Amino acid sequence: MSELNKILIADDNSINRQVLGRLLNKLGYESDAVINGEEAFHAVVDNKYHIVFMDIHMPVMGGIESTQKIKIEFGSNSPVIIALTADSFVGDEQELISAGMDDYLPKPINKENLENILNKWLKK
């Protein structure tokens, strides 16, 4: 996996992790996966990820708290963090970006939306 395109999936739902991992693979990317925000934080500390797909609602540590810890730890060298949530209401995107996320991808994830996000943030 190219260091520039290292991707982490943080989601407590195994089906969501598998679906996103398979979609990324079909688009030519490899990914690692963790099941909560605490594991996501430690994975980012231990590895250089360019992008993190971060579920908002997870046990142990939620996505917003994990994102804020990553942003504090890495500052301008933080990976791009994309919020994943099934709660898609008007204003959610701005609220998540205000909380520290770089972008937003609603669930269920479809290939076209995922491809648009990747094209926006990654150089292949």
C-alpha positions in Angstrom: 0.0 0.0 0.0 1.4 3.4 -1.0 2.1 5.5 2.0 0.2 8.4 0.4 -2.9 6.3 0.0 -3.1 4.5 3.4 -6.7 4.4 4.5 -8.2 3.5 7.9 -11.8 2.5 8.4 -13.1 3.1 12.0 -16.6 1.6 12.4 -18.0 -0.7 15.1 -20.3 -2.5 12.6 -18.5 -5.4 10.9 -20.8 -5.3 7.8 -20.1 -1.6 7.3 -16.3 -2.2 7.6 -16.5 -5.1 5.1 -18.6 -3.1 2.6 -16.4 0.0 2.7 -13.3 -2.2 2.6 -14.5 -4.0 -0.5 -15.6 -0.8 -2.3 -12.1 0.7 -1.6 -10.5 -2.5 -2.9 -12.6 -2.4 -6.1 -11.4 1.2 -6.6 -7.8 0.1 -6.2 -7.2 1.0 -2.6 -6.2 -1.0 0.4 -7.4 -0.3 3.9 -7.0 -1.2 7.6 -9.9 -1.4 9.9 -10.6 -0.8 13.6 -13.8 -1.1 15.7 -13.9 2.1 17.8 -12.5 5.6 18.2 -9.8 4.6 20.7 -8.4 2.0 18.4 -8.6 4.6 15.6 -6.6 7.1 17.6 -3.9 4.5 18.4 -3.8 3.2 14.8 -3.2 6.8 13.5 -0.4 7.3 16.1 1.2 4.0 15.1 0.8 4.4 11.3 0.8 7.2 8.8 -2.7 7.2 7.3 -3.6 9.8 4.7 -7.4 9.3 5.2 -9.6 8.0 8.0 -13.2 7.1 7.4 -14.6 7.7 11.0 -18.0 6.4 12.1 -19.6 8.9 14.5 -21.4 6.6 16.9 -19.0 3.9 18.3 -18.5 2.4 21.7 -15.5 3.1 23.9 -14.8 6.4 22.1 -17.0 8.0 19.5 -15.8 9.4 16.2 -15.9 13.1 17.2 -13.9 12.6 20.3 -11.3 10.5 18.4 -11.1 13.0 15.6 -10.5 15.8 18.1 -7.7 13.8 19.8 -6.1 13.1 16.4 -6.3 16.8 15.4 -4.7 17.9 18.8 -2.0 15.2 18.5 -1.1 15.9 14.9 -2.2 19.4 14.1 -1.6 20.3 10.5 -0.1 16.8 9.9 -3.4 15.1 10.7 -4.8 12.7 8.2 -8.0 13.7 6.4 -10.9 12.5 8.5 -14.2 11.7 6.8 -17.2 11.4 9.0 -19.4 8.3 8.4 -22.9 8.4 9.7 -26.4 7.2 9.0 -27.8 10.3 10.7 -28.1 12.5 7.6 -30.1 15.6 8.5 -29.8 19.1 7.2 -26.9 20.8 9.0 -25.2 17.6 10.0 -22.3 18.1 7.6 -21.5 21.6 8.9 -21.8 20.4 12.5 -19.4 17.5 11.9 -16.9 19.8 10.1 -17.2 22.3 12.9 -16.3 19.4 15.3 -13.1 18.8 13.4 -14.0 16.4 10.6 -12.7 17.3 7.1 -15.6 16.0 5.1 -18.7 13.9 5.4 -20.0 10.7 3.7 -23.5 9.5 4.6 -24.4 5.9 5.0 -25.3 3.7 3.2 -22.2 4.3 1.3 -22.4 4.1 -2.5 -19.5 3.7 -4.9 -20.1 7.0 -6.7 -20.1 9.1 -3.4 -17.0 7.2 -2.2 -15.2 7.7 -5.5 -16.0 11.5 -5.3 -14.6 11.7 -1.8 -11.4 9.8 -2.7 -10.9 11.9 -5.8 -11.2 15.0 -3.7 -8.7 14.0 -1.0 -6.3 11.4 -2.5 -3.8 11.4 -5.3 -3.7 8.0 -6.9 
